[in-house]
Amino acid sequence: MASNNQKDIEWAEAKKKCRLNEETVKMAKEMGLNPRSLIKNIPNKSEQWKAPVSIWIQKMYQKRQEKALKKKARNEKSTETC
């Protein structure tokens, strides 16, 4: 298992290569993404259809937040009926 120092180095490398800001890195960490997987998802010139990593992370984070809110609302609704 990698030490915290090694993880910090990997995150710094991913931040630099993927052109991420602190907020996007925080989102990726919160979702449990691996910095190496972010580097693998950098679009190539021949992959014009692929979104930049920062946009990809933001969209994924937004979808997960919406899903969590729906689940929370559904749970609250089911507890009210009981």
MMTF fields as JSON, N, C-alpha, C and O atoms, coordinates in Angstrom:
{
  "mmtfVersion": "1.0.0",
  "mmtfProducer": "UNKNOWN",
  "numBonds": 327,
  "numAtoms": 328,
  "numGroups": 82,
  "numChains": 1,
  "numModels": 1,
  "chainsPerModel": [1],
  "groupsPerChain": [82],
  "chainIdList": ["A"],
  "bondAtomList": [4, 2, 8, 6, 12, 10, 16, 14, 20, 18, 24, 22, 28, 26, 32, 30, 36, 34, 40, 38, 44, 42, 48, 46, 52, 50, 56, 54, 60, 58, 64, 62, 68, 66, 72, 70, 76, 74, 80, 78, 84, 82, 88, 86, 92, 90, 96, 94, 100, 98, 104, 102, 108, 106, 112, 110, 116, 114, 120, 118, 124, 122, 128, 126, 132, 130, 136, 134, 140, 138, 144, 142, 148, 146, 152, 150, 156, 154, 160, 158, 164, 162, 168, 166, 172, 170, 176, 174, 180, 178, 184, 182, 188, 186, 192, 190, 196, 194, 200, 198, 204, 202, 208, 206, 212, 210, 216, 214, 220, 218, 224, 222, 228, 226, 232, 230, 236, 234, 240, 238, 244, 242, 248, 246, 252, 250, 256, 254, 260, 258, 264, 262, 268, 266, 272, 270, 276, 274, 280, 278, 284, 282, 288, 286, 292, 290, 296, 294, 300, 298, 304, 302, 308, 306, 312, 310, 316, 314, 320, 318, 324, 322],
  "bondOrderList": [1, 1, 1, 1, 1, 1, 1, 1, 1, 1, 1, 1, 1, 1, 1, 1, 1, 1, 1, 1, 1, 1, 1, 1, 1, 1, 1, 1, 1, 1, 1, 1, 1, 1, 1, 1, 1, 1, 1, 1, 1, 1, 1, 1, 1, 1, 1, 1, 1, 1, 1, 1, 1, 1, 1, 1, 1, 1, 1, 1, 1, 1, 1, 1, 1, 1, 1, 1, 1, 1, 1, 1, 1, 1, 1, 1, 1, 1, 1, 1, 1],
  "groupList": [{"groupName": "MET", "atomNameList": ["N", "CA", "C", "O"], "elementList": ["N", "C", "C", "O"], "formalChargeList": [0, 0, 0, 0], "bondAtomList": [1, 0, 2, 1, 3, 2], "bondOrderList": [1, 1, 2], "singleLetterCode": "M", "chemCompType": "L-PEPTIDE LINKING"}, {"groupName": "ALA", "atomNameList": ["N", "CA", "C", "O"], "elementList": ["N", "C", "C", "O"], "formalChargeList": [0, 0, 0, 0], "bondAtomList": [1, 0, 2, 1, 3, 2], "bondOrderList": [1, 1, 2], "singleLetterCode": "A", "chemCompType": "L-PEPTIDE LINKING"}, {"groupName": "SER", "atomNameList": ["N", "CA", "C", "O"], "elementList": ["N", "C", "C", "O"], "formalChargeList": [0, 0, 0, 0], "bondAtomList": [1, 0, 2, 1, 3, 2], "bondOrderList": [1, 1, 2], "singleLetterCode": "S", "chemCompType": "L-PEPTIDE LINKING"}, {"groupName": "ASN", "atomNameList": ["N", "CA", "C", "O"], "elementList": ["N", "C", "C", "O"], "formalChargeList": [0, 0, 0, 0], "bondAtomList": [1, 0, 2, 1, 3, 2], "bondOrderList": [1, 1, 2], "singleLetterCode": "N", "chemCompType": "L-PEPTIDE LINKING"}, {"groupName": "GLN", "atomNameList": ["N", "CA", "C", "O"], "elementList": ["N", "C", "C", "O"], "formalChargeList": [0, 0, 0, 0], "bondAtomList": [1, 0, 2, 1, 3, 2], "bondOrderList": [1, 1, 2], "singleLetterCode": "Q", "chemCompType": "L-PEPTIDE LINKING"}, {"groupName": "LYS", "atomNameList": ["N", "CA", "C", "O"], "elementList": ["N", "C", "C", "O"], "formalChargeList": [0, 0, 0, 0], "bondAtomList": [1, 0, 2, 1, 3, 2], "bondOrderList": [1, 1, 2], "singleLetterCode": "K", "chemCompType": "L-PEPTIDE LINKING"}, {"groupName": "ASP", "atomNameList": ["N", "CA", "C", "O"], "elementList": ["N", "C", "C", "O"], "formalChargeList": [0, 0, 0, 0], "bondAtomList": [1, 0, 2, 1, 3, 2], "bondOrderList": [1, 1, 2], "singleLetterCode": "D", "chemCompType": "L-PEPTIDE LINKING"}, {"groupName": "ILE", "atomNameList": ["N", "CA", "C", "O"], "elementList": ["N", "C", "C", "O"], "formalChargeList": [0, 0, 0, 0], "bondAtomList": [1, 0, 2, 1, 3, 2], "bondOrderList": [1, 1, 2], "singleLetterCode": "I", "chemCompType": "L-PEPTIDE LINKING"}, {"groupName": "GLU", "atomNameList": ["N", "CA", "C", "O"], "elementList": ["N", "C", "C", "O"], "formalChargeList": [0, 0, 0, 0], "bondAtomList": [1, 0, 2, 1, 3, 2], "bondOrderList": [1, 1, 2], "singleLetterCode": "E", "chemCompType": "L-PEPTIDE LINKING"}, {"groupName": "TRP", "atomNameList": ["N", "CA", "C", "O"], "elementList": ["N", "C", "C", "O"], "formalChargeList": [0, 0, 0, 0], "bondAtomList": [1, 0, 2, 1, 3, 2], "bondOrderList": [1, 1, 2], "singleLetterCode": "W", "chemCompType": "L-PEPTIDE LINKING"}, {"groupName": "CYS", "atomNameList": ["N", "CA", "C", "O"], "elementList": ["N", "C", "C", "O"], "formalChargeList": [0, 0, 0, 0], "bondAtomList": [1, 0, 2, 1, 3, 2], "bondOrderList": [1, 1, 2], "singleLetterCode": "C", "chemCompType": "L-PEPTIDE LINKING"}, {"groupName": "ARG", "atomNameList": ["N", "CA", "C", "O"], "elementList": ["N", "C", "C", "O"], "formalChargeList": [0, 0, 0, 0], "bondAtomList": [1, 0, 2, 1, 3, 2], "bondOrderList": [1, 1, 2], "singleLetterCode": "R", "chemCompType": "L-PEPTIDE LINKING"}, {"groupName": "LEU", "atomNameList": ["N", "CA", "C", "O"], "elementList": ["N", "C", "C", "O"], "formalChargeList": [0, 0, 0, 0], "bondAtomList": [1, 0, 2, 1, 3, 2], "bondOrderList": [1, 1, 2], "singleLetterCode": "L", "chemCompType": "L-PEPTIDE LINKING"}, {"groupName": "THR", "atomNameList": ["N", "CA", "C", "O"], "elementList": ["N", "C", "C", "O"], "formalChargeList": [0, 0, 0, 0], "bondAtomList": [1, 0, 2, 1, 3, 2], "bondOrderList": [1, 1, 2], "singleLetterCode": "T", "chemCompType": "L-PEPTIDE LINKING"}, {"groupName": "VAL", "atomNameList": ["N", "CA", "C", "O"], "elementList": ["N", "C", "C", "O"], "formalChargeList": [0, 0, 0, 0], "bondAtomList": [1, 0, 2, 1, 3, 2], "bondOrderList": [1, 1, 2], "singleLetterCode": "V", "chemCompType": "L-PEPTIDE LINKING"}, {"groupName": "GLY", "atomNameList": ["N", "CA", "C", "O"], "elementList": ["N", "C", "C", "O"], "formalChargeList": [0, 0, 0, 0], "bondAtomList": [1, 0, 2, 1, 3, 2], "bondOrderList": [1, 1, 2], "singleLetterCode": "G", "chemCompType": "PEPTIDE LINKING"}, {"groupName": "PRO", "atomNameList": ["N", "CA", "C", "O"], "elementList": ["N", "C", "C", "O"], "formalChargeList": [0, 0, 0, 0], "bondAtomList": [1, 0, 2, 1, 3, 2], "bondOrderList": [1, 1, 2], "singleLetterCode": "P", "chemCompType": "L-PEPTIDE LINKING"}, {"groupName": "TYR", "atomNameList": ["N", "CA", "C", "O"], "elementList": ["N", "C", "C", "O"], "formalChargeList": [0, 0, 0, 0], "bondAtomList": [1, 0, 2, 1, 3, 2], "bondOrderList": [1, 1, 2], "singleLetterCode": "Y", "chemCompType": "L-PEPTIDE LINKING"}],
  "groupTypeList": [0, 1, 2, 3, 3, 4, 5, 6, 7, 8, 9, 1, 8, 1, 5, 5, 5, 10, 11, 12, 3, 8, 8, 13, 14, 5, 0, 1, 5, 8, 0, 15, 12, 3, 16, 11, 2, 12, 7, 5, 3, 7, 16, 3, 5, 2, 8, 4, 9, 5, 1, 16, 14, 2, 7, 9, 7, 4, 5, 0, 17, 4, 5, 11, 4, 8, 5, 1, 12, 5, 5, 5, 1, 11, 3, 8, 5, 2, 13, 8, 13, 10],
  "groupIdList": [1, 2, 3, 4, 5, 6, 7, 8, 9, 10, 11, 12, 13, 14, 15, 16, 17, 18, 19, 20, 21, 22, 23, 24, 25, 26, 27, 28, 29, 30, 31, 32, 33, 34, 35, 36, 37, 38, 39, 40, 41, 42, 43, 44, 45, 46, 47, 48, 49, 50, 51, 52, 53, 54, 55, 56, 57, 58, 59, 60, 61, 62, 63, 64, 65, 66, 67, 68, 69, 70, 71, 72, 73, 74, 75, 76, 77, 78, 79, 80, 81, 82],
  "secStructList": [7, 7, 7, 2, 2, 2, 2, 2, 2, 2, 2, 2, 2, 2, 2, 2, 2, 2, 6, 7, 7, 2, 2, 2, 2, 2, 2, 2, 2, 2, 6, 6, 7, 7, 2, 2, 2, 2, 2, 2, 6, 7, 7, 7, 6, 6, 7, 6, 6, 1, 7, 7, 2, 2, 2, 2, 2, 2, 2, 2, 2, 2, 2, 2, 2, 2, 2, 2, 2, 2, 2, 2, 2, 2, 2, 2, 2, 2, 2, 2, 2, 7],
  "xCoordList": [0.842, 0.0, 0.886, 1.891, 0.504, 1.312, 1.177, 0.121, 2.256, 2.22, 1.487, 1.23, 1.156, 0.463, 1.287, 0.741, 2.605, 3.484, 3.414, 3.36, 3.413, 3.337, 1.995, 1.937, 0.914, -0.407, -0.454, -1.019, 0.142, 0.178, 0.933, 0.536, 2.02, 2.801, 1.973, 1.99, 1.245, 0.404, -0.713, -1.01, -1.331, -2.387, -1.828, -2.475, -0.64, -0.018, 0.279, 0.092, 0.74, 1.024, -0.262, -0.292, -1.324, -2.609, -3.159, -3.707, -3.013, -3.491, -2.785, -3.411, -1.494, -0.709, -1.029, -1.284, -1.015, -1.223, -2.646, -2.858, -3.617, -5.027, -5.54, -6.692, -4.68, -5.048, -6.27, -7.268, -6.166, -7.26, -7.012, -5.867, -8.099, -7.961, -8.246, -8.593, -8.097, -8.264, -9.672, -9.846, -10.667, -12.055, -12.313, -12.972, -11.791, -11.989, -11.247, -11.75, -10.06, -9.302, -10.074, -10.124, -10.672, -11.465, -12.657, -12.97, -13.32, -14.446, -13.995, -14.654, -12.873, -12.361, -12.011, -12.315, -11.379, -11.026, -12.281, -12.344, -13.275, -14.524, -15.241, -15.883, -15.126, -15.758, -14.907, -15.346, -13.697, -12.83, -12.09, -11.671, -11.922, -11.202, -9.707, -9.184, -9.044, -7.614, -6.902, -7.34, -5.829, -5.144, -4.602, -4.541, -4.211, -3.718, -4.83, -4.583, -6.065, -7.18, -7.514, -7.958, -7.304, -7.536, -6.542, -6.906, -5.292, -4.264, -4.565, -4.344, -5.065, -5.416, -6.551, -6.644, -7.409, -8.574, -8.33, -9.281, -7.089, -6.78, -7.067, -6.534, -7.902, -8.227, -7.024, -6.246, -6.896, -5.865, -6.372, -7.565, -5.496, -5.924, -6.922, -7.78, -6.823, -7.752, -9.07, -9.994, -9.167, -10.38, -11.105, -11.26, -11.54, -12.205, -13.54, -14.024, -14.131, -15.418, -15.306, -16.3, -14.103, -13.89, -13.781, -13.056, -14.498, -14.452, -13.147, -12.583, -12.661, -11.491, -11.777, -12.929, -10.736, -10.876, -11.629, -12.454, -11.358, -12.026, -13.536, -14.304, -13.963, -15.398, -16.005, -17.119, -15.272, -15.725, -15.967, -16.976, -15.049, -15.182, -16.386, -17.17, -16.539, -17.639, -18.991, -19.913, -19.121, -20.386, -20.691, -21.827, -19.672, -19.859, -20.251, -21.13, -19.61, -19.909, -21.351, -22.076, -21.754, -23.112, -24.143, -25.152, -23.898, -24.823, -24.934, -26.029, -23.808, -23.829, -24.566, -25.267, -24.412, -25.109, -26.613, -27.393, -27.022, -28.448, -29.032, -30.135, -28.283, -28.737, -28.891, -29.85, -27.95, -28.008, -29.211, -29.868, -29.504, -30.658, -31.965, -32.87, -32.061, -33.267, -33.456, -34.569, -32.366, -32.435, -32.853, -33.65, -32.311, -32.658, -34.136, -34.824, -34.625, -36.028, -36.928, -37.976, -36.523, -37.308, -37.359, -38.405, -36.245, -36.205, -37.068, -37.759, -37.031, -37.857, -39.336, -40.156, -39.664, -41.053, -41.549, -42.688, -40.708, -41.117, -41.251, -42.085, -40.459, -40.574, -41.814, -42.368, -42.249, -43.462, -44.699, -45.636, -44.714, -45.892, -46.006, -47.094, -44.933, -44.962, -45.517, -45.603],
  "yCoordList": [-1.179, 0.0, 1.241, 1.303, 2.218, 3.43, 4.308, 4.371, 4.97, 5.87, 7.151, 7.408, 7.949, 9.209, 10.13, 10.839, 10.126, 10.971, 10.563, 11.423, 9.259, 8.768, 9.145, 9.534, 9.032, 9.41, 10.894, 11.288, 11.718, 13.156, 13.459, 14.335, 12.738, 12.933, 12.539, 13.235, 11.417, 10.972, 11.974, 12.258, 12.511, 13.505, 14.784, 15.396, 15.195, 16.391, 16.182, 17.091, 14.991, 14.678, 14.686, 15.23, 14.08, 14.058, 15.471, 15.819, 16.28, 17.665, 18.438, 19.21, 18.228, 18.938, 18.44, 19.241, 17.124, 16.553, 16.746, 16.948, 16.687, 16.798, 18.226, 18.497, 19.145, 20.565, 20.733, 21.341, 20.184, 20.243, 21.342, 21.697, 21.878, 22.826, 22.094, 20.913, 22.796, 22.175, 21.61, 20.537, 22.335, 21.906, 20.585, 19.693, 20.468, 19.252, 18.076, 16.952, 18.326, 17.273, 16.806, 15.61, 17.746, 17.398, 16.522, 15.549, 16.874, 16.071, 14.65, 13.678, 14.541, 13.229, 12.385, 11.193, 12.995, 12.269, 11.834, 10.721, 12.709, 12.411, 11.223, 10.433, 11.103, 9.989, 8.725, 7.662, 8.837, 7.67, 7.325, 6.183, 8.305, 8.052, 7.946, 8.516, 7.219, 6.994, 8.0, 8.188, 8.65, 9.624, 9.008, 9.68, 7.742, 7.087, 6.908, 6.991, 6.661, 6.509, 7.841, 7.868, 8.936, 10.246, 10.495, 11.001, 10.139, 10.33, 9.462, 9.89, 8.249, 7.366, 7.942, 7.648, 8.754, 9.288, 10.627, 11.269, 11.06, 12.283, 12.014, 11.057, 12.842, 12.587, 12.793, 13.732, 11.897, 11.98, 12.872, 13.169, 13.295, 14.132, 13.412, 14.05, 12.1, 11.33, 11.049, 10.501, 11.416, 11.185, 12.507, 12.933, 13.141, 14.436, 14.341, 15.331, 13.155, 12.959, 12.951, 13.139, 12.734, 12.592, 13.963, 14.834, 14.15, 15.419, 15.514, 14.489, 16.73, 16.885, 16.298, 16.227, 15.888, 15.19, 16.043, 15.521, 17.335, 18.195, 18.225, 18.169, 18.314, 18.326, 16.959, 16.868, 15.903, 14.534, 14.325, 13.74, 14.798, 14.659, 15.453, 14.952, 16.69, 17.539, 16.936, 16.96, 16.396, 15.781, 14.541, 14.336, 13.716, 12.51, 12.874, 12.236, 13.887, 14.333, 14.833, 14.518, 15.615, 16.154, 15.024, 15.059, 14.029, 12.901, 12.145, 11.747, 11.946, 11.225, 12.017, 11.438, 13.338, 14.167, 14.123, 14.032, 14.188, 14.121, 12.775, 12.706, 11.714, 10.374, 10.251, 9.65, 10.819, 10.766, 11.553, 11.119, 12.705, 13.497, 12.756, 12.769, 12.109, 11.347, 10.197, 9.932, 9.526, 8.411, 8.898, 8.25, 10.041, 10.61, 10.991, 10.727, 11.615, 12.009, 10.779, 10.783, 9.736, 8.505, 7.858, 7.355, 7.868, 7.295, 8.097, 7.521, 9.416, 10.258, 10.033, 10.004, 9.874, 9.656, 8.311, 8.204, 7.299, 5.975, 5.947, 5.207, 6.727, 6.762, 7.539, 7.279, 8.486, 9.248, 8.373, 8.533, 7.449, 6.607, 5.514, 4.978, 5.176, 4.098, 4.548, 3.758],
  "zCoordList": [0.0, 0.0, 0.0, 0.709, -0.797, -0.929, 0.313, 0.942, 0.64, 1.794, 1.414, 0.238, 2.425, 2.169, 1.294, 0.449, 1.489, 0.689, -0.783, -1.662, -1.052, -2.431, -3.051, -4.218, -2.274, -2.779, -3.112, -4.132, -2.249, -2.511, -3.793, -4.562, -4.025, -5.252, -6.471, -7.486, -6.373, -7.484, -7.77, -8.93, -6.715, -6.913, -7.523, -8.373, -7.102, -7.671, -9.151, -9.96, -9.504, -10.904, -11.73, -12.834, -11.194, -11.896, -12.05, -13.096, -11.009, -11.059, -12.166, -12.893, -12.287, -13.293, -14.704, -15.603, -14.896, -16.224, -16.73, -17.926, -15.831, -16.223, -16.149, -16.49, -15.703, -15.564, -14.664, -15.049, -13.47, -12.508, -11.489, -11.21, -10.933, -9.83, -8.516, -8.518, -7.414, -6.091, -5.904, -5.326, -6.394, -6.229, -6.961, -6.428, -8.18, -8.96, -8.339, -8.342, -7.81, -7.128, -5.896, -5.607, -5.177, -3.993, -4.383, -3.698, -5.492, -5.973, -6.31, -5.943, -7.007, -7.406, -6.185, -6.144, -5.199, -3.977, -3.235, -2.714, -3.186, -2.489, -3.127, -2.436, -4.458, -5.157, -5.111, -5.552, -4.58, -4.465, -5.74, -5.926, -6.624, -7.871, -7.611, -6.654, -8.464, -8.372, -9.284, -10.419, -8.84, -9.693, -10.977, -12.007, -10.929, -12.145, -13.166, -14.369, -12.7, -13.632, -14.3, -15.447, -13.587, -14.19, -15.316, -16.377, -15.078, -16.099, -17.319, -18.452, -17.098, -18.214, -19.058, -20.25, -18.455, -19.16, -19.837, -20.282, -19.926, -20.664, -22.138, -22.698, -22.78, -24.183, -25.099, -24.933, -26.062, -27.078, -28.214, -28.275, -29.1, -30.219, -31.108, -31.718, -31.19, -32.016, -31.295, -31.896, -30.019, -29.23, -28.976, -27.832, -30.051, -29.942, -29.21, -28.662, -29.203, -28.548, -27.028, -26.327, -26.523, -25.085, -24.42, -24.901, -23.323, -22.583, -21.796, -21.412, -21.551, -20.684, -19.298, -18.87, -18.622, -17.337, -16.319, -15.57, -16.284, -15.294, -15.516, -14.555, -16.762, -17.063, -16.762, -16.246, -17.084, -16.823, -15.331, -14.94, -14.508, -13.05, -12.556, -11.749, -13.035, -12.584, -12.944, -12.129, -14.157, -14.567, -13.733, -13.306, -13.505, -12.707, -11.274, -10.693, -10.706, -9.344, -9.261, -8.317, -10.258, -10.275, -10.355, -9.65, -11.201, -11.316, -9.997, -9.599, -9.32, -8.044, -6.975, -6.146, -6.987, -6.005, -6.244, -5.296, -7.519, -7.84, -7.419, -6.876, -7.674, -7.305, -5.789, -5.305, -5.048, -3.585, -3.062, -2.116, -3.67, -3.247, -3.512, -2.679, -4.674, -4.993, -4.004, -3.552, -3.679, -2.736, -1.356, -0.677, -0.942, 0.36, 0.4, 1.386, -0.68, -0.739, -0.722, -0.077, -1.425, -1.464, -0.082, 0.328, 0.633, 1.986, 2.953, 3.793, 2.84, 3.709, 3.43, 4.348, 2.158, 1.782, 2.311, 2.764, 2.255, 2.736, 4.259, 4.78, 4.978, 6.438, 6.87, 7.938, 6.052, 6.381, 6.279, 7.061, 5.324, 5.13, 6.178, 6.385, 6.828, 7.84, 9.149, 10.089]
}
